Amino acid sequence: MSNLKEFYAPTLKSLSISEDRFRELLLRLLDYGILCRNENQTEQQYYDVYLRTQALVNDYFEWMGIRILHDSRFQTVRLLPPGAVVPGVEDESTLPFSGGLRSRLTQAEVAMVLALRAEYEKALREGQIDDAGCVRLSLEALALSMKNVVGRPLSDNLTERKNQLRRLRQLRLVDVNLDDILENSDGWLKIRPMIISFVSDDVLAGLMQADDDHAQSGDTDNEEKSNQEKQTPKSESQDVHEDDH
């Protein structure tokens, strides 16, 4: 450890960053696995320190076989354990890994992530993205997407729903006021751009196809209903005419 400190010390000194502050940044990344500058003031400060020590941080984690995904546009930093499959990011590591950096989600949380990714993709195609790369979505729209696209309803249990949203907020996938969105049936949340790295392109294609199929099915049902309504008056008219005879 002393050799490691000696290696980093001169660079940290030249950057006017204390060893303690650098250590706090490393521990924060190991603990949370992600930084999002616009999350709060604390993460803003850690992100700014990361920008100044980026080469050192990258070298440190590369030595452990951990990759860093840095999105400078949306100002996020995410640790990628060896073997992690991330859309658009090639994994050159062949090391086995089953550590705590992997995000283990429940089936309900996975379903919510898939629905959020599908909604983000639709908003992206329609240009409904704000300057921070986020998409605003109502709780009602999320519930509908989970039912139509994923085939799993949004939990009616408020405690379960709150825990699921809290977990996704910890992963910086959504920005949401938990108390507000659960107390208000018309509540809203924001889907963050980090959602893109959680769902592969193949899975996304399947989700969008399922959404298109559901929409087409709805159009067909509406068309059949319309045709039946048009035929009904004619049938009644024929019956009346026959009764006259």
C-alpha positions as CSV (number, residue, x, y, z in Angstrom):
1,M,0.0,0.0,0.0
2,S,2.9,2.4,0.8
3,N,4.2,1.9,-2.7
4,L,0.8,2.7,-4.2
5,K,0.6,5.9,-2.1
6,E,4.1,6.9,-3.2
7,F,3.0,6.4,-6.8
8,Y,-0.1,8.6,-6.5
9,A,1.2,11.2,-4.1
10,P,3.2,13.4,-6.5
11,T,0.4,13.6,-9.0
12,L,-2.2,14.3,-6.3
13,K,0.0,17.0,-4.8
14,S,0.4,18.7,-8.2
15,L,-3.4,18.7,-8.6
16,S,-3.8,20.1,-5.0
17,I,-6.0,17.1,-4.1
18,S,-5.4,15.4,-0.7
19,E,-4.8,11.7,-0.4
20,D,-7.9,11.5,1.8
21,R,-10.1,13.1,-0.8
22,F,-8.8,10.8,-3.5
23,R,-9.4,7.8,-1.2
24,E,-13.0,9.0,-0.5
25,L,-13.6,9.2,-4.3
26,L,-12.4,5.6,-4.8
27,L,-14.5,4.3,-1.9
28,R,-17.6,6.2,-3.2
29,L,-17.2,4.5,-6.6
30,L,-16.7,1.1,-5.0
31,D,-19.7,1.6,-2.7
32,Y,-22.2,3.1,-5.2
33,G,-20.7,1.9,-8.5
34,I,-21.9,5.1,-10.1
35,L,-21.6,8.9,-10.0
36,C,-24.2,11.3,-11.4
37,R,-23.2,15.0,-11.2
38,N,-26.7,16.4,-11.2
39,E,-27.9,14.0,-8.5
40,N,-26.9,16.2,-5.5
41,Q,-24.1,18.5,-4.3
42,T,-22.1,15.6,-2.9
43,E,-22.0,13.7,-6.2
44,Q,-21.2,17.0,-8.0
45,Q,-18.1,17.4,-5.9
46,Y,-17.0,13.8,-6.3
47,Y,-17.6,14.0,-10.1
48,D,-15.4,17.2,-10.3
49,V,-12.7,15.4,-8.4
50,Y,-12.9,12.5,-10.8
51,L,-12.4,14.8,-13.8
52,R,-9.2,16.1,-12.3
53,T,-7.9,12.7,-11.3
54,Q,-9.4,10.7,-14.2
55,A,-6.2,9.1,-15.3
56,L,-5.3,8.0,-11.8
57,V,-8.8,6.6,-11.1
58,N,-8.9,4.7,-14.4
59,D,-5.4,3.2,-13.8
60,Y,-6.4,2.2,-10.3
61,F,-9.6,0.3,-11.4
62,E,-7.9,-1.1,-14.6
63,W,-5.4,-2.7,-12.3
64,M,-8.3,-4.6,-10.7
65,G,-9.9,-5.5,-14.0
66,I,-12.7,-3.0,-13.6
67,R,-13.7,-0.7,-16.5
68,I,-15.1,2.8,-16.2
69,L,-17.9,4.1,-18.4
70,H,-17.7,7.9,-18.4
71,D,-20.4,9.8,-20.2
72,S,-19.1,13.4,-20.4
73,R,-22.3,14.7,-22.0
74,F,-24.5,13.6,-19.2
75,Q,-21.8,13.8,-16.6
76,T,-22.0,10.3,-15.2
77,V,-19.4,7.7,-14.2
78,R,-20.1,4.0,-13.8
79,L,-18.0,1.1,-12.8
80,L,-18.2,-2.0,-15.1
81,P,-17.1,-5.3,-13.5
82,P,-15.2,-7.8,-15.7
83,G,-17.6,-9.7,-17.9
84,A,-20.4,-7.0,-17.8
85,V,-22.3,-6.8,-21.0
86,V,-23.0,-3.1,-21.9
87,P,-24.5,-1.9,-25.2
88,G,-21.8,-0.2,-27.3
89,V,-19.0,-1.2,-24.9
90,E,-16.7,-4.0,-25.7
91,D,-15.4,-6.1,-22.8
92,E,-11.8,-7.2,-23.4
93,S,-11.6,-9.0,-20.1
94,T,-11.6,-12.8,-19.8
95,L,-11.5,-12.8,-16.0
96,P,-14.3,-14.5,-14.1
97,F,-16.2,-12.3,-11.7
98,S,-19.1,-12.6,-9.3
99,G,-18.5,-9.7,-6.9
100,G,-20.7,-7.1,-5.4
101,L,-20.3,-4.6,-8.2
102,R,-23.0,-6.5,-10.2
103,S,-26.5,-5.1,-9.7
104,R,-28.8,-7.9,-8.7
105,L,-32.4,-6.9,-9.5
106,T,-35.6,-8.7,-8.6
107,Q,-37.9,-9.8,-11.4
108,A,-40.2,-6.9,-10.7
109,E,-37.3,-4.4,-10.9
110,V,-36.1,-6.0,-14.2
111,A,-39.6,-5.6,-15.6
112,M,-39.7,-2.0,-14.6
113,V,-36.2,-1.3,-16.2
114,L,-37.4,-2.9,-19.4
115,A,-40.5,-0.8,-19.6
116,L,-38.5,2.4,-18.8
117,R,-36.0,1.5,-21.5
118,A,-38.8,1.1,-24.1
119,E,-40.4,4.4,-23.1
120,Y,-37.0,6.1,-23.3
121,E,-36.4,4.8,-26.8
122,K,-39.8,6.0,-27.9
123,A,-39.2,9.4,-26.5
124,L,-35.7,9.4,-28.1
125,R,-37.2,8.7,-31.5
126,E,-39.8,11.5,-31.0
127,G,-37.2,14.0,-29.8
128,Q,-38.8,14.3,-26.4
129,I,-35.5,14.5,-24.5
130,D,-34.6,17.4,-22.2
131,D,-31.2,19.1,-22.1
132,A,-30.0,16.6,-19.4
133,G,-31.0,13.6,-21.6
134,C,-33.9,12.8,-19.4
135,V,-37.4,11.7,-20.3
136,R,-40.5,12.7,-18.3
137,L,-42.9,9.9,-17.7
138,S,-46.1,9.6,-15.7
139,L,-46.7,6.7,-13.3
140,E,-49.8,5.9,-15.3
141,A,-47.7,5.6,-18.5
142,L,-45.2,3.4,-16.7
143,A,-48.0,1.1,-15.5
144,L,-49.4,0.9,-19.1
145,S,-46.0,0.2,-20.6
146,M,-45.3,-2.6,-18.1
147,K,-48.6,-4.2,-18.9
148,N,-48.4,-3.9,-22.7
149,V,-44.7,-4.3,-23.4
150,V,-43.4,-6.5,-20.6
151,G,-46.6,-8.3,-19.7
152,R,-46.3,-7.6,-16.0
153,P,-48.4,-5.2,-14.1
154,L,-47.0,-2.5,-11.8
155,S,-47.3,-3.6,-8.2
156,D,-50.4,-2.4,-6.4
157,N,-48.6,-2.7,-3.1
158,L,-47.3,0.8,-2.4
159,T,-44.4,-0.4,-0.2
160,E,-43.2,-2.8,-3.0
161,R,-43.5,-0.1,-5.6
162,K,-41.6,2.4,-3.4
163,N,-38.8,-0.1,-2.9
164,Q,-38.5,-0.8,-6.6
165,L,-38.4,2.9,-7.5
166,R,-35.9,3.5,-4.7
167,R,-33.6,0.8,-6.1
168,L,-33.7,2.3,-9.6
169,R,-33.1,5.7,-8.2
170,Q,-30.0,4.3,-6.4
171,L,-28.8,3.1,-9.8
172,R,-29.4,6.6,-11.2
173,L,-31.8,5.2,-13.7
174,V,-34.7,7.4,-12.6
175,D,-35.1,10.7,-10.8
176,V,-38.1,10.6,-8.6
177,N,-39.6,12.0,-5.5
178,L,-40.8,8.7,-3.8
179,D,-43.3,10.3,-1.4
180,D,-44.9,12.5,-4.1
181,I,-45.2,9.9,-6.8
182,L,-46.8,7.3,-4.4
183,E,-49.2,9.8,-2.7
184,N,-50.3,11.3,-6.1
185,S,-51.8,9.0,-8.7
186,D,-50.8,11.6,-11.3
187,G,-47.2,11.5,-10.2
188,W,-44.3,11.8,-12.6
189,L,-40.7,10.6,-12.8
190,K,-37.7,11.2,-15.0
191,I,-35.9,8.4,-16.9
192,R,-32.2,9.1,-17.0
193,P,-29.9,8.4,-20.0
194,M,-28.1,5.8,-17.9
195,I,-31.0,3.4,-18.7
196,I,-29.4,2.9,-22.2
197,S,-26.5,0.9,-20.7
198,F,-28.7,-1.4,-18.8
199,V,-30.6,-3.0,-21.7
200,S,-28.9,-4.6,-24.7
201,D,-29.9,-3.7,-28.3
202,D,-31.4,-7.2,-28.9
203,V,-33.6,-7.0,-25.9
204,L,-34.7,-3.5,-26.8
205,A,-35.6,-4.6,-30.3
206,G,-37.8,-7.3,-28.8
207,L,-39.5,-4.8,-26.5
208,M,-40.2,-2.4,-29.4
209,Q,-41.6,-5.2,-31.5
210,A,-43.9,-6.2,-28.7
211,D,-45.0,-2.6,-28.3
212,D,-45.7,-2.4,-32.1
213,D,-47.6,-5.7,-32.1
214,H,-49.7,-4.5,-29.2
215,A,-50.5,-1.2,-31.0
216,Q,-51.4,-3.1,-34.2
217,S,-53.6,-5.4,-32.3
218,G,-55.4,-2.5,-30.7
219,D,-55.9,-0.9,-34.2
220,T,-57.4,-4.2,-35.5
221,D,-59.8,-4.5,-32.6
222,N,-60.9,-0.9,-33.1
223,E,-61.4,-1.5,-36.8
224,E,-63.5,-4.7,-36.2
225,K,-65.6,-2.9,-33.7
226,S,-66.2,0.0,-36.1
227,N,-67.2,-2.4,-38.8
228,Q,-69.6,-4.2,-36.5
229,E,-71.2,-0.9,-35.6
230,K,-71.6,0.1,-39.2
231,Q,-73.3,-3.3,-40.0
232,T,-75.7,-3.2,-37.1
233,P,-78.1,-0.5,-38.4
234,K,-78.3,-2.3,-41.8
235,S,-79.2,-5.5,-40.1
236,E,-81.9,-3.9,-38.0
237,S,-83.3,-2.2,-41.1
238,Q,-83.5,-5.5,-42.9
239,D,-85.3,-7.1,-40.0
240,V,-87.9,-4.4,-39.9
241,H,-88.4,-4.7,-43.7
242,E,-88.9,-8.4,-43.4
243,D,-91.4,-8.0,-40.5
244,D,-93.5,-5.6,-42.7
245,H,-93.8,-8.3,-45.3
